[in-house]
């Protein structure tokens, strides 16, 4: 199943208030970076890793994104 199909699967539940979806974007990662422009690769890689590696007990928050971005930048392209 493609990622977008999974989101659409929950559309009715979200509209009915039976489920929620929280969206983080590249703009959020750029805001955290607060540096000179970062390459798009680093922004997308940060979001990809947050999605795949987040701890469900902690969730996704500014600290998780910042820590992940720092790891991505340390590793280089």
C-alpha positions as CSV (number, residue, x, y, z in Angstrom):
1,X,0.0,0.0,0.0
2,X,1.3,3.4,-0.9
3,X,1.6,5.9,1.9
4,X,-1.1,8.2,0.5
5,X,-3.5,5.3,0.2
6,X,-3.0,4.7,4.0
7,X,-3.9,8.3,4.8
8,X,-7.0,8.1,2.6
9,X,-8.1,4.9,4.3
10,X,-8.5,7.0,7.5
11,X,-10.2,10.1,5.8
12,X,-13.7,9.3,7.0
13,X,-12.6,8.6,10.6
14,X,-10.6,11.9,10.7
15,X,-13.6,13.8,9.4
16,X,-15.9,12.2,12.0
17,X,-13.5,13.0,14.8
18,X,-12.7,9.3,15.4
19,X,-9.0,9.7,14.4
20,X,-6.4,12.4,14.1
21,X,-3.5,13.0,11.7
22,X,-0.6,15.3,12.6
23,X,1.5,16.6,9.7
24,X,5.1,17.8,9.9
25,X,6.6,19.4,6.8
26,X,9.9,20.5,5.4
27,X,9.1,24.0,6.6
28,X,9.1,22.7,10.2
29,X,12.6,21.1,9.7
30,X,13.9,24.4,8.1
31,X,12.5,26.4,11.1
32,X,14.3,24.1,13.5
33,X,17.6,24.3,11.5
34,X,17.6,28.1,11.7
35,X,20.8,27.9,9.6
36,X,21.8,29.0,6.1
37,X,19.6,27.2,3.6
38,X,19.9,23.5,4.0
39,X,19.8,21.2,1.0
40,X,16.4,19.6,0.2
41,X,18.0,16.2,0.6
42,X,18.7,16.8,4.3
43,X,15.2,18.1,4.9
44,X,13.5,15.1,3.3
45,X,16.0,12.7,4.8
46,X,15.2,14.1,8.3
47,X,11.5,13.7,7.7
48,X,12.0,10.1,6.4
49,X,14.0,9.1,9.4
50,X,11.6,10.7,11.9
51,X,8.8,8.7,10.3
52,X,10.7,5.4,10.3
53,X,12.5,5.7,13.6
54,X,10.3,7.6,16.0
55,X,9.5,6.1,19.4
56,X,5.7,5.8,19.7
57,X,6.0,6.5,23.5
58,X,7.7,9.9,22.8
59,X,6.0,10.7,19.5
60,X,7.2,13.3,17.0
61,X,8.0,16.7,18.5
62,X,10.5,19.5,18.0
63,X,13.3,17.7,19.9
64,X,12.9,14.5,17.9
65,X,13.1,16.5,14.6
66,X,16.1,18.6,15.8
67,X,18.0,15.5,17.0
68,X,17.3,13.7,13.7
69,X,18.3,16.7,11.6
70,X,21.6,17.0,13.6
71,X,22.3,13.3,12.8
72,X,21.6,13.8,9.1
73,X,23.8,16.8,8.9
74,X,26.7,15.1,10.7
75,X,26.5,12.2,8.3
76,X,26.7,14.5,5.2
77,X,25.0,13.8,1.9
